[in-house]
Amino acid sequence: MPTDNPSPSERSETFPPGAAVRLNSALPYLKTADPMPMLRPPDLVDPGETGVVVECRALGVRAVRFRRGTFLVEEGRLSPAPLEKQDPG
């Protein structure tokens, strides 16, 4: 019987490591992706800011590297973004 819900393996491929993503909306707080996570204020990452997925965690959570740190973000709060090219000089 077909379902509209993707399987866990299909969901995990939505934003694989190395994918560029954009934060859809402001978060109430940020949780660091450190071995001992800490809560941080939400103003460290602006809504619409682009980051790169560095790790896939359980339950659709991604560790995303933004300009001011690496934080855990639920996959539903992310959207695909083009990789920004940096000047070599």
Secondary structure, 3 states (H helix, E strand, C coil): CCCCCCCHHHHHCCCCCCCEEEECCCCCCEEECCCCCCEECHHHCCCCCEEEEEEECHHHEEEEEECCEEEEEEHHHEEECCCCCCCCC
